[in-house]
Structure formats: C-alpha cells, structure tokens
Amino acid sequence: MKLGKGDPAIGVGAWTFALLGIVIAMAALVTASQAFSQSNDAKEAAALGAGAPVSLTEFALAPVEVDVTAGGSLSVTNDGAAEHNLAVKNTDLRTPTMRPGTKERLDLSSLDPGMYTIFCEVPGHEAAGMVGMLMLGTTHAGSATAAGPTASAGINTKLNDQIDERMAAPTKAFPAKTEGLGAQDLAPTVLADGTKQFDLTAKIVQWEVSPGKKVEAWTYNGTVPAPTIRVDDGDKVRIVLKNQLPESTVLHLHGLLDLPNAMDGVPDITQPPIKPGASFTYEFVAHGPSIGMYHSHHHAEHQVPDGMFGAIYVGRLPVPAGVTVSQNIPMVLNDAGTIGLTLNGKSFPATAPIVARLGDWVQIDYFNEGLQVHPMHLHGVPQLVIAKDGFALPAPYLADTVLVTPGERYSVLVHATNPGTWAFHCHILTHAESSNGMFGMVTAFIIQ
C-alpha cells in the first residue's frame, strides 16, 4: 500500500521518531549527570581518603569508639546544626572548625599505635558529650601484631596493658585536688529579734569540676553546690538574694513545710522575677524537721543544671534508738548542664571521699537536682533508709542501692562496720565508668 504525501500515518510516524529522540537525549543527559556526580563523589572520597567515618552532632560523636588501622585517617562530617571540629587530645592533630554539612580528613599517620581521646574543641562541647575514643592500630582494626604468650588468641597484650594503665589513672589520682568546695555550711547573721539572715548572691563563676576542667557555673555565692543552710524548728528565717546574673531569677525553697505562698519563689505566680541587679527577701518561720533544697525556678532548664542548687535543713531527723550520728553529709546529684555528672559539684577523681572511724554512724542525705534517676550504690556496707523527702519513715529499711529520682531526697544511715576503702557510685554504669576509667558520679567510703 502506498502512502500519499498528506497521509496522516506519516505525521504520526514523524512525531513518534521525534519523541523517541527527545527521550534518548534526556536519558543521555541523566547518564552524563550521574557520571559527573559520581566523578565528583569519587574526587571527594579521594580527597578525604579511605578514612574511618566520624559524625559530629549536638552533642555527640558517632561512633564513640573508632577503630583505625595504623597510618590511617578519619573522614569527619559535621552533621549538626552548629560549628564543630575534631581533635586528638594531647596532640597537635585537629580539623579546622567545620560549618554544618562540611567534611574534613584528619590524617593520623604521625601517631603511634595506641588509644587516644578525640573530642570537639568548641568551648562546652566536650563537657556536653562530644568526646570519644580512638583505637589506632589495635586488633579491632586488624593491623596490630599480638605479642606475648596470648598471641595465638589474637590479643595485643601490650595495648591491653596500655589501656589498663590509662583506665587506672583517675583512680590513682583520687582524691584529686581542685579549686572550690561546695555545700559548706553558711553561717547566718543573727538580727536583734533573733531572725537568722542568710545572704546569697547569684553570680557566674569559673568552676573546676575535675582536674584542669573549668566550666562556666551559675551559682549562689560562687560555689557548686551552693552553701548549706541549717536552721532549727521555729526559727525566723530571712534569705536575701541579690541577682548579679545577666538574666532574671528567683529562689524556690523546694520541700520546706508550711511556707507562706508569697515565699514560694515561682515567677509570675507568687512573685515577679528578680531582675538583674535587683534583690528580693524571702522571710518565713521554719517548720521541721525537714530536709529541702533551694534552687532557681526561672530559666530553670539551665540555671539549675548549671549550678544553682543547694541543701537546706530544718532541725534534725529522728534516728533509731542507740544511734549517734557522727557526720551529716549532704550529697547533691547532678547530671546535666555545664556541671554534668557530679557528686557535690565535682566529677571523679575530684569527688570528696567520706571517711569514718570503725563503728561510726554516718548520715548521708541524697538531693537529686539532675534530670535523671540515680541508683546510688555503696559497696561493703548496707544503707539504712530512714527518711524520704525529709519525712521520717515509720519502718526504716536496709538497701544495697537507693534509687533517687529528680526532686527527691533520701536520708540514709551507714554503720561503718567493715574496714576498707569501698566504692560508692551511681549504678547507671555510664554515669560512673568510661573507656578512660572511672569518672563522674563516683567517690569512696573509707572505714578506718
């Protein structure tokens, strides 16, 4: 069959061939684009090297333990929303400060095989959690040669000994000296009518949490925890708070009994916020026995974790017959803010040990000012729980581990009957131990 010049079939065929040409051209463009992209990816990968990947975010490193072959490198990506960098502690190795979404290669070829700490050097980021371990040239990474009698098992005994020594260092340094001591009793000014006046100043200071680690702390009177306030049942009490912070604050007397409503310290409910440079006076009659804590209730999401907390006692708790308390120790627990995982404002090995003589009874009062629960575990001797939130228990009970939730207070008696140095710590293990050894919420109970 012959097709004429004006036959419709010719037009359809022409359009079909034209459309097919367009599709082929588009496919060619997509292929070229993919090839170009792959080429760029290859160039970027070559520039970064075949490094072990490390991701930086607010506020963590992933993974927290990085295995790298000897002579290798790290491929570092800032996957966060803020600027970060990555450095190898006690060396000159570091990436530049990295904008969000950027990558850098960190060459490790100048380092000897071993274990190193890696961290973000941006102020405050290491304390917030941007810290990890670099295992360079270990058997994990497949490049170490095992040494000694355990070689057949693939164990690098030299590296294992190095790790053991590194982990022992904090314990050997305990108790380490640092600047500043919190939770010390604050002496009142006794006014003419017998009122006990306590003067507090809210201010920012540099606070040494552990040896060489200073943070910006928000404090009362420059210490973490704040000074301990002790009064008797029936005392007239006046607390004068002067605000030297760059923002408003208030003082809440958490857990005290029968306070006047106007003295509860909640902004815009019981009082206006105390502006920077201003003062406010809290006055009340103390009723007890009671064990409370005082802290900010304005910008509390950071003012409290950053250090604005302290213990307040009214009278003394009743104790079982025949018990004479030799020491009464407040133990304030924290886990957040600039202060971080601490006991009384210090991180192990800078925490203070409790030292008792054989046969002593020691009262320990837990105050949880943190954001998490803390199961407090004492080795060697049991804890006799005698009160919760300042209320004496009708039936005290023995416990190996006492769980303290945020805002709670627990009072325990410890009978020092088993001589030795006993570990005392939060039993959430990552609050007490890391690949660098013990840290954070750890101290010791020493019975002499």
C-alpha positions as CSV (number, residue, x, y, z in Angstrom):
1,M,0.0,0.0,0.0
2,K,1.4,3.4,-1.0
3,L,1.1,6.4,1.4
4,G,0.4,9.7,-0.1
5,K,2.2,12.9,0.9
6,G,-0.7,14.0,3.1
7,D,-1.4,10.7,4.6
8,P,-1.9,11.0,8.5
9,A,0.2,8.0,9.1
10,I,3.3,9.9,8.0
11,G,2.7,12.6,10.6
12,V,2.2,10.1,13.4
13,G,5.4,8.3,12.4
14,A,7.4,11.6,12.4
15,W,6.1,12.6,15.8
16,T,6.9,9.1,17.1
17,F,10.6,9.3,15.9
18,A,10.8,12.9,17.3
19,L,9.5,11.9,20.7
20,L,11.9,8.9,20.8
21,G,14.8,11.2,20.0
22,I,13.8,13.5,22.9
23,V,13.7,10.5,25.3
24,I,17.1,9.3,24.2
25,A,18.6,12.8,24.6
26,M,17.1,13.1,28.1
27,A,18.5,9.7,29.1
28,A,21.9,10.7,27.8
29,L,21.7,13.9,29.9
30,V,20.7,11.9,33.1
31,T,23.6,9.4,32.4
32,A,26.0,12.3,32.0
33,S,24.8,14.0,35.1
34,Q,25.1,10.8,37.1
35,A,28.6,10.2,35.8
36,F,29.6,13.8,36.7
37,S,28.1,13.3,40.2
38,Q,29.9,10.0,40.6
39,S,33.1,11.6,39.4
40,N,32.7,14.4,42.0
41,D,31.9,11.9,44.7
42,A,35.0,9.9,43.7
43,K,37.1,13.0,43.8
44,E,35.7,14.0,47.2
45,A,36.3,10.4,48.5
46,A,39.8,10.5,47.2
47,A,40.4,13.9,48.9
48,L,39.1,12.6,52.2
49,G,40.9,9.3,51.8
50,A,39.5,5.9,52.9
51,G,39.2,7.2,56.4
52,A,37.1,5.8,59.2
53,P,33.9,7.9,59.3
54,V,33.1,10.1,62.3
55,S,29.9,12.1,62.5
56,L,29.6,15.3,64.6
57,T,26.3,16.4,66.0
58,E,24.9,18.3,69.0
59,F,26.3,16.9,71.2
60,A,27.8,13.6,70.4
61,L,30.4,11.8,68.3
62,A,29.3,8.7,66.3
63,P,30.7,6.2,66.8
64,V,32.1,6.9,70.3
65,E,34.8,4.4,69.8
66,V,36.6,4.5,66.4
67,D,38.9,1.7,65.2
68,V,41.5,2.8,62.7
69,T,44.5,0.9,61.1
70,A,47.9,2.3,61.9
71,G,48.7,5.1,59.5
72,G,45.1,5.6,58.6
73,S,42.8,8.7,58.8
74,L,39.4,9.9,59.9
75,S,36.7,11.1,57.5
76,V,34.9,13.7,59.6
77,T,31.5,15.1,58.8
78,N,29.6,17.8,60.6
79,D,26.0,16.5,60.6
80,G,24.9,19.0,63.2
81,A,23.4,22.5,63.1
82,A,26.3,24.3,64.8
83,E,30.0,24.6,64.1
84,H,32.3,21.8,65.4
85,N,35.8,20.4,65.0
86,L,37.5,17.2,65.9
87,A,40.9,17.0,67.7
88,V,43.1,14.3,69.2
89,K,43.7,15.2,72.8
90,N,47.4,15.9,73.8
91,T,48.5,16.1,70.2
92,D,48.5,18.8,67.5
93,L,46.1,16.9,65.3
94,R,42.8,18.6,64.7
95,T,40.4,19.5,61.9
96,P,39.6,23.2,61.1
97,T,36.3,24.5,62.6
98,M,33.7,23.0,60.4
99,R,30.4,24.5,59.2
100,P,27.3,22.3,59.2
101,G,27.3,19.9,56.2
102,T,31.0,20.0,55.6
103,K,33.7,17.3,55.6
104,E,37.3,17.1,56.6
105,R,40.0,14.5,56.6
106,L,42.2,14.0,59.7
107,D,45.5,12.3,58.9
108,L,46.6,10.1,61.7
109,S,49.8,8.8,60.1
110,S,52.0,10.7,62.6
111,L,50.6,8.9,65.6
112,D,52.0,5.8,67.2
113,P,49.5,2.9,67.7
114,G,47.6,3.2,70.9
115,M,44.4,4.6,72.4
116,Y,43.6,8.3,72.2
117,T,40.8,10.6,73.2
118,I,39.0,12.5,70.4
119,F,36.8,15.5,71.1
120,C,35.3,18.7,69.9
121,E,37.3,21.8,70.9
122,V,34.4,24.2,70.7
123,P,34.0,25.5,74.3
124,G,31.5,23.5,76.3
125,H,31.0,20.8,73.6
126,E,33.3,18.2,75.2
127,A,31.6,18.6,78.5
128,A,28.2,18.2,76.8
129,G,29.2,14.8,75.4
130,M,31.3,15.3,72.2
131,V,34.1,13.0,73.3
132,G,35.1,9.5,72.2
133,M,38.0,7.1,71.9
134,L,40.3,6.5,69.0
135,M,41.8,2.9,68.9
136,L,44.7,3.3,66.5
137,G,46.4,0.1,65.3
138,T,44.6,-2.3,67.5
139,T,43.5,-5.8,66.8
140,H,39.9,-4.4,66.4
141,A,41.2,-2.6,63.3
142,G,43.0,-5.7,62.1
143,S,46.5,-4.2,61.9
144,A,48.2,-4.9,65.3
145,T,50.5,-7.8,65.8
146,A,49.8,-9.6,69.0
147,A,52.7,-10.0,71.4
148,G,53.5,-12.4,74.2
149,P,52.0,-15.8,75.2
150,T,48.5,-14.9,74.2
151,A,49.4,-14.1,70.5
152,S,47.6,-17.2,69.3
153,A,44.4,-15.8,70.7
154,G,44.8,-12.6,68.7
155,I,45.2,-10.4,71.9
156,N,47.5,-7.4,71.8
157,T,48.8,-7.7,75.4
158,K,50.9,-4.5,75.1
159,L,47.9,-2.5,74.0
160,N,45.7,-4.1,76.7
161,D,48.3,-3.1,79.4
162,Q,48.4,0.4,78.0
163,I,44.6,0.6,78.2
164,D,44.6,-0.8,81.8
165,E,47.1,1.8,82.8
166,R,45.1,4.6,81.2
167,M,41.9,3.4,83.0
168,A,43.7,3.2,86.3
169,A,45.0,6.8,86.1
170,P,41.8,8.5,87.5
171,T,41.6,6.1,90.4
172,K,45.3,6.6,91.2
173,A,44.7,10.3,91.3
174,F,41.8,10.1,93.7
175,P,41.1,12.2,95.6
176,A,42.4,14.9,93.2
177,K,42.6,18.5,94.3
178,T,40.6,21.1,92.5
179,E,39.7,24.8,93.1
180,G,36.4,25.4,95.0
181,L,34.5,23.5,97.6
182,G,30.7,23.4,97.6
183,A,28.0,22.5,100.2
184,Q,29.7,24.2,103.1
185,D,27.6,25.4,106.0
186,L,26.6,29.1,105.7
187,A,26.7,31.0,109.0
188,P,23.8,33.3,109.5
189,T,23.7,36.9,110.7
190,V,21.5,36.9,113.8
191,L,19.4,40.0,113.9
192,A,18.2,41.8,117.0
193,D,14.8,39.9,117.1
194,G,16.6,36.6,116.7
195,T,15.9,36.3,113.0
196,K,18.6,34.3,111.2
197,Q,19.6,36.1,108.0
198,F,21.4,34.3,105.1
199,D,22.8,36.4,102.3
200,L,23.0,34.9,98.9
201,T,24.4,36.3,95.6
202,A,23.5,34.7,92.3
203,K,26.5,35.1,90.0
204,I,28.5,33.3,87.3
205,V,32.0,32.0,88.1
206,Q,34.6,29.6,86.7
207,W,34.2,26.3,88.5
208,E,36.7,23.4,88.4
209,V,34.6,20.3,88.0
210,S,37.6,17.9,87.7
211,P,41.4,18.5,87.5
212,G,42.0,21.1,84.7
213,K,38.4,21.2,83.6
214,K,36.8,24.5,84.4
215,V,33.3,25.4,83.3
216,E,31.0,28.5,83.5
217,A,28.9,27.8,86.5
218,W,25.8,29.7,87.6
219,T,26.0,29.8,91.4
220,Y,24.8,31.1,94.8
221,N,27.9,32.7,96.5
222,G,30.3,31.3,93.9
223,T,30.2,27.6,94.8
224,V,28.6,24.4,93.5
225,P,26.6,23.2,95.3
226,A,25.5,26.4,97.0
227,P,26.2,26.9,100.7
228,T,24.2,24.6,103.0
229,I,21.7,26.4,105.2
230,R,20.8,24.9,108.6
231,V,18.2,26.3,110.9
232,D,16.1,25.0,113.8
233,D,12.4,24.3,114.1
234,G,10.6,27.5,114.9
235,D,13.4,29.8,113.7
236,K,12.6,33.1,112.0
237,V,14.5,32.9,108.7
238,R,15.3,35.6,106.2
239,I,17.1,34.9,102.9
240,V,18.3,37.9,101.0
241,L,19.0,37.1,97.3
242,K,20.9,39.6,95.2
243,N,20.9,38.9,91.5
244,Q,24.2,39.5,89.7
245,L,23.3,37.3,86.7
246,P,22.7,38.6,83.2
247,E,19.1,37.5,83.4
248,S,16.2,37.3,85.9
249,T,16.0,34.6,88.5
250,V,14.1,33.6,91.7
251,L,14.7,31.3,94.7
252,H,12.4,28.3,95.3
253,L,12.6,26.5,98.7
254,H,11.8,23.0,97.5
255,G,10.3,20.7,100.1
256,L,10.1,23.1,103.0
257,L,6.9,22.8,105.1
258,D,4.2,25.4,105.6
259,L,5.8,28.3,103.7
260,P,3.8,31.4,103.1
261,N,2.5,31.4,99.5
262,A,4.3,34.7,98.7
263,M,7.6,33.0,99.6
264,D,7.3,30.0,97.3
265,G,9.6,31.6,94.6
266,V,7.7,30.9,91.4
267,P,7.9,33.8,88.9
268,D,4.6,35.4,87.8
269,I,2.6,33.2,90.2
270,T,3.9,34.1,93.7
271,Q,6.4,36.9,92.8
272,P,7.8,38.9,89.9
273,P,11.2,37.7,88.6
274,I,14.2,39.3,90.3
275,K,15.7,41.4,87.5
276,P,19.5,41.7,87.0
277,G,20.9,44.0,89.7
278,A,17.9,43.7,91.9
279,S,17.3,41.9,95.2
280,F,14.5,40.0,96.9
281,T,14.0,39.0,100.6
282,Y,12.4,35.7,101.5
283,E,11.0,35.5,105.1
284,F,9.3,32.7,106.9
285,V,9.2,30.7,110.1
286,A,10.9,27.3,109.7
287,H,9.0,24.2,110.5
288,G,10.6,20.8,110.8
289,P,12.2,18.5,110.9
290,S,12.6,19.0,107.2
291,I,15.2,18.4,104.5
292,G,14.7,20.6,101.4
293,M,16.7,22.1,98.6
294,Y,16.8,25.6,97.3
295,H,17.2,26.3,93.6
296,S,16.2,28.6,90.8
297,H,12.6,28.3,89.4
298,H,13.2,30.8,86.5
299,H,15.2,29.7,83.4
300,A,15.5,26.6,85.5
301,E,16.2,24.5,82.4
302,H,19.8,25.8,82.6
303,Q,20.2,27.8,85.8
304,V,19.7,24.7,88.0
305,P,21.8,22.2,86.0
306,D,24.5,24.9,85.6
307,G,24.9,25.0,89.4
308,M,22.1,27.0,91.1
309,F,21.2,24.4,93.8
310,G,21.9,23.9,97.5
311,A,20.6,22.0,100.6
312,I,18.5,23.5,103.4
313,Y,17.9,21.7,106.7
314,V,15.3,22.5,109.4
315,G,16.1,20.7,112.6
316,R,17.3,17.0,112.7
317,L,15.6,13.8,111.6
318,P,14.9,11.3,114.3
319,V,17.2,8.3,114.3
320,P,16.8,4.8,115.7
321,A,17.4,4.3,119.4
322,G,21.1,3.8,120.2
323,V,22.3,5.6,117.1
324,T,24.6,8.7,117.5
325,V,25.3,10.3,114.1
326,S,29.0,11.3,113.8
327,Q,28.7,13.1,110.5
328,N,25.7,14.5,108.5
329,I,26.7,14.8,104.8
330,P,24.6,16.3,102.0
331,M,25.2,14.6,98.6
332,V,23.8,16.6,95.7
333,L,23.4,14.7,92.5
334,N,23.6,16.3,89.1
335,D,23.8,15.0,85.5
336,A,23.3,17.9,83.1
337,G,24.3,21.5,82.2
338,T,27.8,22.7,82.5
339,I,28.3,20.9,85.8
340,G,27.4,17.5,84.3
341,L,27.7,14.1,86.0
342,T,28.8,15.1,89.5
343,L,28.5,14.5,93.3
344,N,28.5,17.8,95.1
345,G,29.7,19.7,92.1
346,K,32.7,17.5,91.4
347,S,33.5,14.7,89.0
348,F,35.7,11.8,89.9
349,P,38.6,11.8,90.7
350,A,37.9,15.2,92.3
351,T,35.0,14.0,94.4
352,A,35.5,14.0,98.2
353,P,35.7,10.6,100.0
354,I,33.6,10.0,103.1
355,V,36.0,9.0,105.9
356,A,34.6,7.3,109.0
357,R,36.0,5.6,112.0
358,L,35.2,1.9,112.7
359,G,31.8,1.8,114.5
360,D,30.7,5.3,113.4
361,W,27.2,6.1,112.1
362,V,27.1,8.5,109.2
363,Q,24.0,10.2,107.8
364,I,24.0,10.8,104.1
365,D,21.2,12.9,102.5
366,Y,20.8,12.5,98.8
367,F,19.4,15.5,96.9
368,N,18.7,14.8,93.2
369,E,19.0,18.2,91.4
370,G,19.5,16.4,88.0
371,L,17.3,15.4,85.1
372,Q,17.7,11.6,85.5
373,V,17.2,8.9,88.1
374,H,20.3,7.8,90.1
375,P,20.5,4.4,91.8
376,M,23.1,5.2,94.5
377,H,25.1,2.1,95.4
378,L,27.6,1.6,98.3
379,H,29.9,-1.3,98.4
380,G,30.8,-3.2,101.6
381,V,28.1,-2.0,104.0
382,P,24.3,-1.5,103.7
383,Q,22.4,1.7,103.8
384,L,19.6,2.1,106.3
385,V,16.9,4.3,104.7
386,I,15.3,6.4,107.4
387,A,13.5,9.2,105.5
388,K,12.1,10.2,102.1
389,D,11.8,13.9,101.2
390,G,12.5,14.8,104.8
391,F,9.7,12.7,106.2
392,A,10.8,10.1,108.7
393,L,9.8,6.5,107.7
394,P,7.9,4.6,110.3
395,A,9.8,1.5,109.3
396,P,13.4,2.2,108.2
397,Y,14.7,-0.5,105.8
398,L,18.1,-1.7,104.6
399,A,19.1,-1.2,101.0
400,D,22.1,-2.0,98.9
401,T,21.1,0.5,96.2
402,V,18.9,3.6,96.8
403,L,17.0,4.9,93.7
404,V,16.7,8.7,93.8
405,T,14.5,10.4,91.2
406,P,14.7,14.1,90.2
407,G,13.5,16.4,93.0
408,E,13.6,13.6,95.6
409,R,15.6,13.5,98.8
410,Y,16.5,10.3,100.6
411,S,18.2,10.1,104.0
412,V,20.3,7.0,104.9
413,L,22.4,5.9,107.8
414,V,25.6,3.9,107.2
415,H,27.1,1.9,110.0
416,A,30.9,1.8,109.5
417,T,31.5,-1.8,110.5
418,N,33.6,-3.2,107.6
419,P,37.1,-1.7,107.4
420,G,38.5,-0.7,104.0
421,T,38.0,1.7,101.1
422,W,34.7,1.0,99.4
423,A,33.4,2.2,96.1
424,F,30.4,4.5,96.2
425,H,28.7,5.4,92.9
426,C,25.6,5.8,90.7
427,H,24.8,2.4,89.3
428,I,23.9,3.6,85.9
429,L,27.3,2.5,84.7
430,T,27.8,5.1,82.0
431,H,27.4,7.7,84.8
432,A,30.5,6.2,86.6
433,E,32.8,4.5,84.0
434,S,34.1,5.0,80.5
435,S,36.9,3.7,78.3
436,N,39.1,6.3,80.2
437,G,38.3,4.7,83.5
438,M,36.1,5.9,86.4
439,F,34.7,9.4,86.2
440,G,31.6,11.3,87.1
441,M,29.3,10.1,89.9
442,V,31.9,8.1,91.8
443,T,33.5,8.5,95.3
444,A,34.6,6.2,98.1
445,F,33.5,5.4,101.6
446,I,36.6,4.8,103.7
447,I,36.3,3.0,107.1
448,Q,39.4,3.3,109.2
